[in-house]
Amino acid sequence: MAIENSRKAFLKQIVADGSDKRHPLNDGETITLGRSATCQIVLDPQQHSGVSRAHAQLQPSQKFKSSGWQICDLNSANGTFVNGQAVTDAYILKSGDRISLGQNGPVFVFEAEALKVPTNPRKPANDDALSLTQLFPITSTGGELFKKGYLLPGILTVIAVVLLFTTAAAPLLFDSILAIYIAGMTYIFVYTLCGKQKPWWWLIGLGLLTFIMLDTPIFLLCAIVFRDIFPGDAFGMMEQIKNGVEVGIVQRLVTYFFGAGMCEEFFKAIPIFLCFYLGRKLKSPWREKLGVLEPLDGILIGAACGVGFTLNETLLQYVPQIMKTGSDGMLLGLQLLLPRILGNISGHMAYSGYFGYFIGLAALKNKPIQQAQVIGIGFVTAALIHGLWDTVSDYSPIFLVLIGVLAFAFLMAAILKARKLSPSRNQNFATQFVSPEE
């Protein structure tokens, strides 16, 4: 089969005055970018002092699926970035990729023409012919199962089923395994929609950190501020309601807004702010792995914190309490556990994930006043939705459905917008199309 494999490629240098420079890339040629006069693309040392003498290098790639070019960093002082991500190994370029020599250095855009259609398309294989890979598909696709994450939900499900069988005689342990499994599946759903890779151990660790912090003086301090200093004494209000005191819906909303919404959303955001700080202090590639640099980072970390918070409330507070009520305690505990964990996607995970979007959005802003405004809007919005849920819980279930759908819709809208704003959108696995050859 004859395929015309060559593609015309260019490297366009973005200039502030609009006089962009276009550098053609020729097949078989290696292009070095830097301040040295020996480089193929020479940058002015006076204007670009942060660029190394030999900063980065473009080379033709032999992979047919690629654009035909790859870039690598030449151990430069300030690093090479593609779409905001630090280049640590050879990176296969795609048309539209933004290359930055240092975070605040000169910017280039890689441009490549589309591949031409094969002149002699391959004929389909004989339908009557049988091969080993047809009879045993796993022999040819086994590697893709791990690479694309298709196996992970199944593996976790099998492990959970086996553990549930073996812990049937221990109700609290049984409930804990079931809760962790359901919460994990809902988080995988959010992670898949976000399409941004983060180390699994870091996300689990932050969820566990939130789980542990809930039983420390840190949460007590938040409760003192929002429930004692501010008008958020939800427990006192509930005692009044039990004693027959009439409490209006406005008073309930104000109390839950401060006592539940602001108190708990601020607490769950502490790990997100920690990652926001790490994103500014760590160096590549750890700042990209651990830090909050964009809204998708904030959503993923916020959702993980929401999972940890829900598991603590459910497994250490509500379920153990109701299981002590009598002979039906085990059944009542399970009946309480299921809606609390299943509802996490429109509950704590949604609130903190939505707030995380705004913290990540603040990471894209340069002015402190803009960062404060964005974070403030996100905090108030997340706390308000949380407070509305607790407020309408005393009224018709229809209102609970409406607020739950609203919270879920806000989270989904934040994810979609975060994917559009992402500096690394070209690497987002949720927005990539499957190659025709796969």
VEXLO-476048 format. One record per residue (C-alpha): chain; x, y, z. Coordinates in steps of 0.2 Angstrom, whole numbers. Layout:
N
REC   chain      px      py      pz
REC       A       X       Y       Z
...
***
This chain:
438
REC   chain      px      py      pz
REC       A       0       0       0
REC       A       7      17      -5
REC       A       5      31       7
REC       A      11      48       5
REC       A      19      50      23
REC       A      26      68      21
REC       A      17      82      29
REC       A      21     101      28
REC       A      25     107      45
REC       A      29     125      52
REC       A      33     132      69
REC       A      25     149      71
REC       A      33     161      84
REC       A      20     172      93
REC       A      25     190      94
REC       A      17     203     104
REC       A      15     216      90
REC       A       6     203      79
REC       A      21     200      67
REC       A      21     182      70
REC       A      36     173      62
REC       A      33     156      53
REC       A      48     144      52
REC       A      46     129      40
REC       A      51     112      46
REC       A      59     101      33
REC       A      59      82      33
REC       A      76      75      39
REC       A      81      91      48
REC       A      84      93      66
REC       A      79     110      73
REC       A      87     117      88
REC       A      79     132      97
REC       A      90     143     109
REC       A     101     159     110
REC       A     116     152     102
REC       A     121     157      85
REC       A     123     139      80
REC       A     104     135      83
REC       A      92     134      68
REC       A      80     146      77
REC       A      90     159      86
REC       A      81     169      99
REC       A      87     187     104
REC       A      97     186     121
REC       A      92     203     126
REC       A      73     199     124
REC       A      73     181     130
REC       A      86     180     144
REC       A      77     165     152
REC       A      81     155     136
REC       A      96     143     137
REC       A     109     143     123
REC       A     103     127     117
REC       A      85     126     125
REC       A      75     113     115
REC       A      75     102      99
REC       A      63      97      86
REC       A      66      80      77
REC       A      56      71      64
REC       A      46      56      71
REC       A      45      39      63
REC       A      28      36      70
REC       A      15      36      57
REC       A       1      41      69
REC       A      10      56      75
REC       A      11      73      66
REC       A      29      68      60
REC       A      38      79      73
REC       A      43      77      91
REC       A      51      89     104
REC       A      63      87     118
REC       A      71      98     131
REC       A      90     100     131
REC       A      92     101     150
REC       A      87     119     149
REC       A      87     130     165
REC       A      69     135     164
REC       A      61     120     155
REC       A      51     117     140
REC       A      32     117     141
REC       A      19     110     128
REC       A       1     116     132
REC       A       7     121     149
REC       A      14     104     153
REC       A      33     102     156
REC       A      42      91     143
REC       A      52      78     152
REC       A      53      65     138
REC       A      52      66     119
REC       A      34      73     116
REC       A      25      69     100
REC       A      18      85      93
REC       A       0      88      86
REC       A      -5     102      76
REC       A     -10     117      87
REC       A       1     113     101
REC       A       8     128     110
REC       A      27     127     114
REC       A      34     138     128
REC       A      53     140     131
REC       A      51     143     150
REC       A      35     147     158
REC       A      36     166     153
REC       A      47     164     138
REC       A      44     164     120
REC       A      29     155     113
REC       A      28     145      97
REC       A      13     136      89
REC       A      16     120      80
REC       A       6     118      63
REC       A       5     103      52
REC       A      -6      99      37
REC       A     -18      85      37
REC       A     -12      68      31
REC       A     -17      63      14
REC       A     -28      49      11
REC       A     -19      33       6
REC       A     -18      31     -13
REC       A     -22      12     -12
REC       A     -33       8       3
REC       A     -30      -8      11
REC       A     -43     -21       6
REC       A     -53     -29      20
REC       A     -47     -45      27
REC       A     -56     -61      21
REC       A     -71     -64      32
REC       A     -69     -82      31
REC       A     -51     -82      37
REC       A     -49     -86      56
REC       A     -34     -80      66
REC       A     -28     -82      84
REC       A     -32     -65      89
REC       A     -50     -67      82
REC       A     -53     -82      92
REC       A     -44     -76     108
REC       A     -46     -56     107
REC       A     -36     -54     123
REC       A     -20     -59     115
REC       A     -20     -43     104
REC       A     -30     -31     115
REC       A     -24     -36     133
REC       A     -12     -22     133
REC       A     -25      -9     129
REC       A     -36     -15     143
REC       A     -24      -8     155
REC       A     -18       7     145
REC       A     -36      13     143
REC       A     -42       9     160
REC       A     -56      -3     154
REC       A     -51     -16     167
REC       A     -50      -5     183
REC       A     -69      -4     186
REC       A     -71     -23     183
REC       A     -56     -27     195
REC       A     -62     -16     209
REC       A     -80     -24     207
REC       A     -73     -42     208
REC       A     -62     -38     223
REC       A     -77     -29     232
REC       A     -89     -44     228
REC       A     -76     -56     236
REC       A     -74     -45     251
REC       A     -93     -43     253
REC       A     -95     -62     253
REC       A     -81     -65     266
REC       A     -87     -51     278
REC       A    -106     -55     278
REC       A    -105     -60     296
REC       A     -97     -43     301
REC       A    -111     -30     297
REC       A    -100     -14     300
REC       A     -86     -21     290
REC       A     -98     -26     276
REC       A    -105      -9     276
REC       A     -88      -1     275
REC       A     -83     -11     260
REC       A     -99      -8     251
REC       A     -98      11     255
REC       A     -80      12     249
REC       A     -84       3     233
REC       A     -99      14     228
REC       A     -89      29     232
REC       A     -75      24     222
REC       A     -86      20     207
REC       A     -94      37     208
REC       A     -77      45     209
REC       A     -70      35     194
REC       A     -85      42     184
REC       A     -80      60     188
REC       A     -62      56     185
REC       A     -66      49     168
REC       A     -77      65     163
REC       A     -63      76     168
REC       A     -50      67     158
REC       A     -35      74     167
REC       A     -22      62     173
REC       A     -17      64     192
REC       A      -7      51     202
REC       A     -20      39     210
REC       A     -10      38     226
REC       A     -11      57     228
REC       A     -30      58     225
REC       A     -33      43     237
REC       A     -21      51     250
REC       A     -30      68     249
REC       A     -47      59     252
REC       A     -40      50     267
REC       A     -33      66     274
REC       A     -50      74     273
REC       A     -57      58     282
REC       A     -44      59     296
REC       A     -45      78     298
REC       A     -64      77     301
REC       A     -60      70     319
REC       A     -46      83     323
REC       A     -47     100     331
REC       A     -46     107     313
REC       A     -64     104     310
REC       A     -69     110     328
REC       A     -60     126     324
REC       A     -71     128     308
REC       A     -86     124     318
REC       A     -82     137     331
REC       A     -80     151     317
REC       A     -96     146     307
REC       A    -107     139     320
REC       A    -103     149     335
REC       A     -97     166     329
REC       A    -108     166     313
REC       A    -127     162     314
REC       A    -124     143     309
REC       A    -129     134     325
REC       A    -139     120     316
REC       A    -139     108     331
REC       A    -147     122     342
REC       A    -160     125     328
REC       A    -164     107     327
REC       A    -167     106     346
REC       A    -179     120     344
REC       A    -189     112     330
REC       A    -190      96     341
REC       A    -197     106     355
REC       A    -211     113     344
REC       A    -203     130     341
REC       A    -208     136     324
REC       A    -193     140     313
REC       A    -196     149     296
REC       A    -188     144     280
REC       A    -177     159     279
REC       A    -170     156     296
REC       A    -166     138     292
REC       A    -158     143     276
REC       A    -147     156     284
REC       A    -142     143     298
REC       A    -138     129     286
REC       A    -129     141     274
REC       A    -116     145     288
REC       A    -117     130     299
REC       A    -117     117     285
REC       A    -113     125     269
REC       A     -99     137     273
REC       A     -92     127     288
REC       A     -90     110     278
REC       A     -86     117     261
REC       A     -72     128     269
REC       A     -65     112     278
REC       A     -66     101     263
REC       A     -56     115     253
REC       A     -41     115     265
REC       A     -32     101     255
REC       A     -37     110     238
REC       A     -28     126     245
REC       A     -14     115     250
REC       A     -12     109     232
REC       A     -14     127     226
REC       A       1     131     236
REC       A      11     116     230
REC       A       7     121     212
REC       A      17     137     215
REC       A      31     131     226
REC       A      36     114     218
REC       A      46     112     202
REC       A      41     102     186
REC       A      35      88     185
REC       A      29      88     203
REC       A      20     104     202
REC       A       9      97     188
REC       A       7      80     197
REC       A       2      87     214
REC       A      -3     105     212
REC       A     -18     114     207
REC       A     -14     123     191
REC       A     -31     123     182
REC       A     -49     120     186
REC       A     -48     102     182
REC       A     -36      99     195
REC       A     -47     108     208
REC       A     -62      97     203
REC       A     -53      81     204
REC       A     -45      85     221
REC       A     -61      93     228
REC       A     -71      78     223
REC       A     -59      66     232
REC       A     -60      77     247
REC       A     -79      76     246
REC       A     -78      57     245
REC       A     -67      56     261
REC       A     -79      68     270
REC       A     -94      57     266
REC       A     -86      41     271
REC       A     -81      48     288
REC       A     -99      55     291
REC       A    -107      39     285
REC       A     -96      25     292
REC       A     -90      33     309
REC       A    -106      43     313
REC       A    -123      40     306
REC       A    -122      21     302
REC       A    -114      15     319
REC       A    -127      26     328
REC       A    -142      19     319
REC       A    -136       1     320
REC       A    -137       2     339
REC       A    -155       6     339
REC       A    -161     -12     340
REC       A    -164     -28     331
REC       A    -167     -19     315
REC       A    -151      -9     317
REC       A    -141     -18     303
REC       A    -155     -16     290
REC       A    -158       2     295
REC       A    -139       5     294
REC       A    -139      -2     276
REC       A    -154       8     271
REC       A    -145      24     277
REC       A    -129      20     269
REC       A    -135      17     252
REC       A    -143      33     248
REC       A    -129      43     257
REC       A    -115      36     247
REC       A    -125      35     230
REC       A    -130      53     233
REC       A    -112      58     235
REC       A    -112      62     216
REC       A    -124      76     219
REC       A    -119      79     237
REC       A    -102      82     245
REC       A     -93      77     230
REC       A    -103      89     219
REC       A    -101     104     231
REC       A     -82     102     234
REC       A     -79      98     216
REC       A     -88     114     211
REC       A     -78     124     223
REC       A     -62     116     217
REC       A     -66     122     200
REC       A     -66     140     206
REC       A     -49     137     216
REC       A     -42     130     200
REC       A     -49     145     190
REC       A     -40     156     202
REC       A     -24     147     198
REC       A     -25     154     180
REC       A     -27     172     186
REC       A     -12     182     189
REC       A     -19     196     199
REC       A     -23     192     218
REC       A     -39     203     218
REC       A     -45     192     203
REC       A     -40     176     213
REC       A     -49     182     228
REC       A     -65     186     218
REC       A     -66     170     209
REC       A     -63     160     225
REC       A     -76     170     235
REC       A     -89     167     222
REC       A     -86     148     221
REC       A     -86     147     240
REC       A    -103     156     242
REC       A    -111     146     228
REC       A    -105     129     234
REC       A    -111     134     252
REC       A    -128     140     246
REC       A    -131     124     236
REC       A    -126     114     251
REC       A    -137     125     263
REC       A    -152     123     251
REC       A    -151     104     252
REC       A    -151     104     271
REC       A    -165     117     271
REC       A    -177     108     259
REC       A    -174      91     268
REC       A    -187      96     280
REC       A    -200      98     267
REC       A    -206      89     251
REC       A    -194      76     243
REC       A    -198      84     227
REC       A    -187      99     233
REC       A    -173      87     237
REC       A    -174      80     219
REC       A    -173      98     212
REC       A    -158     103     223
REC       A    -149      87     220
REC       A    -151      88     201
REC       A    -146     107     202
REC       A    -130     102     211
REC       A    -126      88     199
REC       A    -129     100     184
REC       A    -117     113     192
REC       A    -104     100     194
REC       A    -106      93     176
REC       A    -106     111     169
REC       A     -90     115     179
REC       A     -81      99     171
REC       A     -86     104     153
REC       A     -80     122     156
REC       A     -64     116     164
REC       A     -60     105     149
REC       A     -62     120     138
REC       A     -51     131     149
REC       A     -38     117     151
REC       A     -20     123     145
REC       A     -17     104     142
REC       A     -33     101     132
REC       A     -24      92     118
REC       A     -19      78     131
REC       A     -36      76     139
REC       A     -41      58     137
REC       A     -60      63     138
REC       A     -59      74     123
REC       A     -48      63     111
REC       A     -56      53      97
REC       A     -51      35      94
REC       A     -39      33      80
REC       A     -47      25      64
REC       A     -34      11      65
REC       A     -39       5      82
***
